[in-house]
């Protein structure tokens, strides 16, 4: 069965590549390829760059120059190679988390409906994801130098990847013998951690684990202090203000979670029902509803294209009424499913607060922004039964058929 799914996945990935390879430039591909061309022709100016740091454009331009190519199909082939490398990194992470289900969860990753369409496109997202996963894989194997290298590169492709530093640090610290804490209660854990801060050996281990992550974090902090912005191009700062926090991407990601992980949602239904008996869960749902009612807004100029399904859903949800309630309900179901789905390690719980910061920092509501948080959940959760994992792969294929139909 798994061999058949691997063959099917490979066929779908190749099919997507050939379908999009010769297509006209789509959406932001126009701007990314223009920057790559500018670097190749020597006509690029500082004002021509985008919001994100130019790591992706410099790397693609360097590869194209190395092979003496400047065409769109070749640039897309380079991005496709980055995407394939993300599949390899995803398998490494899945294998480090749970070896028996590693292949199935890698297939889920490769067939992820909001990720696979970007595999051959000239976007920064798949390279960024590859580097984040490589940094995560290095952290899971406690390879400090590799963690630092991949984290630095990930931050130079998309600077908001800086936010994953606490997750990588927590994983490194959890694997450190000097910081093995067995306490299950949060207060007991904090008490034991405080005691270790007075231990010289434990303190040195703490700094050793943090050291690989500090250079990018410090460099970005200096960039913000000097320029007063997070955007690389100052002309685009108004479209991506810093500091800011918006609920749009958070609620949209929760909505996407329920849609994309529907087999898991059904598999966890009984646990979700049990959660609803707890008063604090009901209080959480009330708070979530109030935040949605008063905090969810769709007012970015780029979210007004009613011809796009994304914006149609968002504008309908923001208008309230039945559509708004259903949107919130699916998001609330996503939250409950997350609560009912254990992660493979305690340190992985950092994906939740960090995802809030990662998503909340963007005013523009964009499907692509949900990719990294949802992929991290996919790879770092405790696996379900073999049947549910297989069903998730099949469900992804069904969604992809709908997307490309």
N, C-alpha and C positions, 0 to 999 in steps of 0.2 A: 504493500500500500504506500509506504513512504517513498519507495523508489519511483512509483508512478507519479506521486505528487511532486517530487524533485524534477522529473522530466517535464511535467506540465508547467511548473514554475519557470523553468529555463525557457521553454517555448514561449510563454507569455512575455517574459522579459525581452527576449529577442524580437518578438512581434511588436512590442511597444517601441523598441528602438528603431526598427525599420519604418514604422508608421510615422514617427515624428522626425526622423533624421532629415528628411528633405522638405519638411513643412516650412512655411514662412515663419519668421521670428514671432514668438507669442508673448504678449504682454511685456514684462520687464526684460525679456531676452533682448529686446531692441537696445535698451540702455547698457546692459552688461556687454553685449557684443561691440557696441560703439566704443566703450572704454577699452576693451581688448584691442580693437583696431587702432585706437589712439596710441596705446602703448607700443604696438608694433610699428606704427608709422612715425613715432616720435612727435606727435601733435597733441599729446595729452597734457592738459593743464590741471592744476589743483582743483579748479572750479568744476571740472568735468567729472570728478569722482562722485560717488554716491554717499549714502548715509553710513554704510559699513566700511570698515577698513579694507584696503585693496588687495588683501592676500590672495583671494581667488583670481582676480584679474591678472595680477602679476604672475602667478603660477601658470595659468592657462596661456597667457601671452608668451611666457618663456618656453613652454612646451611646443607651441605652434612655431615659434622662431627656430627652435632646435630642429624641427622637421621641415622647415621651409614652407609651411602651410598657413593660409589665412582665411580659409573658407568656413562658412557656417557649419556644414556637415562635420568637418574635422573638429571644430570647437565643441560640437555636440558629442562627438566620439570621446573627446577628452573628459567631458563631464560624465559621460556614461561609464568610463573607466573609474572615476571617483565613486560613482554609485555602486559599482561592483565591489570596490574595496570596502564600502560600508557594509555590504552583505557578509564579507569575510570577518570584519570586526564584530558584527552582530553575532555571528556564530561563535566567535571566541568568548564574547560576554555571556551568551546563553549557555555555553558549555561550562564556563566557570561557575555559573549560578546553579545549573541543574543539568548534568550531562545526559540523562535519558531522554529529555524533551528538547534538547538543544536544536536538533535538526528541524523539528516541527515549528518551534518558535522563530527560527531563522526564516523558514518559509513564510510564516505570518508576517515577518518583517519585510521580506522581499516583495510580498504581494499586498502590502499595506496600501489601501486605496488612495490615501492622500499623499503617499510618498512615491509610488512607482511611476505615476505620470511625469514626475520631475527627473527621473533617471537620465534621460538623454538631453534634457533641456539645459540651456546656458544660464543656470541659476547658482547662487552660492550655497544653497541649502544642503545638497547631498555631500559636498566636500566638507562643509561645516559639521554635519552629522557624523561623517566618517571619522573626523579628528576627535570629536567628543567621545565617540565610542572607543576609539583607540586609546585615549587617555583613561577612560573607564576600565578598559581591559588591562592596561598597565597597572592601574591602581589595584585591581582585583588580584594581580600577581605580585604586588608590592615592588614594582620596578620604578623606583623613584625618578631616575633620570628620564625614562621614557614618559612618565606622567608629566614631568615638567616640559618636555619637548612638545608632546602632542597638545597639551593644554595651551602652550604659547602659540602654536600654529592655529589652533581652533579660535583663539581670541583674536588673532590677526585676520582671520577670515570674517568672523562676525563677533564684534566686541561684547555682545550680550552673553556670550558663552562664559565670560568671566564669572557669571553668577553660579556656575556649577562647581566653583572651587570648594565650597563647604562640603558638597557631596563627596568629591574626590578625597578631601582631607579626612572626612569621617570614615571612609572605606580604608584608607591607609592606617588610620589610628586604630581601627577595629582589629586589623591584622597584626598590630604591633604587640608583642608579648608583654611589654611593660604596661600596656593599657587594656589588658584583658579584664573586663569588668563583668561579673556574672549576675549582678543585681538586676532584678526584673522591674522593681518599682522605680519610677523616675527620680523620686527624692533620694532613695538609697544610691542610685547610680550617680547622681550629682555629688552626694557626700563622698563616695569613693573616689570620684574624679578629682574633687578638691583636695583630698588627702594626697593623691599622686602628684599634685602640683608642688608639694613640698619635698618630693623625692628627686634628687639630682639626676638619677639615671632616667626616670620617667620624663622629667622635664626636657632633657636632651633629646629623647626620642620624639617628644612632641614637636620640637623645633625642626628635627630632621624630617619629619613627615610633612611639615608645613613648608619647608624650604623650596621644593620644586614649584610650588604654586604661587609663591610671593612675587617673582619678577613680573609676570603679566599683570597681576593685581596692582602692584605698585606703579607700573608703567601707565596703566589705564587711569589710576587715580591722579597721577601727575598730568596726564593729558587733560582730564576734566578740570583740574585746578588751574592749568595754564589757559585753556581755551574757554572754559565755562560752559562746555556743551559735551554731549556724548556722540553727536553726529560727526563723522569725518569731514563732510562738506558743510561749511557754515551756512550756505544758501538753503540747505534742506532742514535746518534745525527747527524751523517753525512747524514743519509737517511731522516731526518726531521730537517733541519738546522733552527736555530733561532738566530737573527731575519731574516726573509725572507718574500718575497711577490711574489706570482705567480698568473698569470691570468687563469691558467688551470682549476681549480675547479669552478671559477666564470663563465666562458663561458660554461662549461659543465652543471652547474646547471641551467643556463638560457635556454640551449637546453632542458634539462629535464623538466623544467617548462612548456614550450610550448607543449611538448609531453604529459605530465601527466595531464595538465589542459586544454586540447583541448576544452571541452565544454565551459569553461569559456572564452577561447580565441575567440571562435565564438560568444559567447553572448556579448562580449565587442567590436566586430568588428567595429560597427558604431562609438563608442567613440574613437577607435584607429584611424579611418579615420579622425575624427575631430582634433585629436592631430597632425596629420601629416601636418596640415595647419599652425602650429605654427613654426616660425623660430628656436626657441631654441630647439625644438624637433628634427628638421632636423640636427641641429648642434650636438646634442647629438648622433644621429645615425652615423654621420661622425666620431666623436671621437671614438665611439664604434668600427667602422670598422678599424680605424687606430690602436687602441689598439689590436684588434684581429690580424691584419696583422703583427704587429711587436712584440707583446707581448705574443701571444699564442704559447706555446711550449709543446711538449709531450716528455720529455727526462728523466723521472724517469725510472730506470731499471725495476720497477714493472709494468710499463705501456707498456711493449713490447710483451705481450702475445697475439699474433694475433688470437689465437683460441677463445679468449673471446670477446663477442660482444662489451663490453665497449671499449676495446683497439682498436678493428677494427674501430669503429666510430672515436675515438680520433686520431688515426694515419692517417686516411683518411682526417679528418678535418685539421690536421697540415700540410698535404702535399699540401693543397691549391686546386686550380682548382674549378671545379663545386661542389665537395663534401665539400670543405672548405667554399665556398660561401653559400651553403644551410645550413650548420651548423651555420654560423654567422647569416643568415637570420632568422632561427628559434629562435636563442638567442635574436636577435633584436625584434622579435615579442613578446617574453616573457617580455622584458623591457617595450614595449609599453602597453602590457596588464596590467602589474603592475601599470603603470602610470594611466591607465584608470580604475583601480579597487580601490575604496576608502577603507581605513582601518576603523575599527569601532571606533577607538579613535585616537586623535592626537599623544599621547605618543607611539602608536604602530609603528609609522614611524621609530623608532630607529631600527627596524629589518633590514632595508635596509643597512645603513652604517655598522652596526655590522656584518651583513652577509658577507659583502665584506671582513672585517678583518678575520672573522671566516673561510671563504673559501680560502682567499688569503694566509693564513699562512701555507698552506700545499702544498708541492712540488708534492707529489704523488696525482694524480687525481683519485678519488674514488667515486663511486656512493653513498656510505654510508654517505659521508661528506655532501651531499646535503639534507639529511633527515631533520635535525633540522630546517634549514632556510625555507624549503618548507612547513614543518608542521606548523611552526609559521605563515606563510602567510595563509595557509589553515584555521587556527583557528581564526586569528585576522582580516581577511578581513570582510568588510560588506557583508552580504549574498546577493546572487542574487535571482531571482524568484524561487519559489518552483520547477518549471519544470527544470530549469538549475541545481539545487542542486540534484534532482533525477537523471538527466542525468549524472551528474558527478559520482554518485554512480555506475550506470550501466556501465559507461565507465571504471571505476576501475576494475569491475568484468571481463569485456572483456579483459583488459590488463593482469589481473592475469591468466586467462585461457591460454593466449598466453605464459606467462612466464613459467607456469608449464607444458605446453604441450610439 
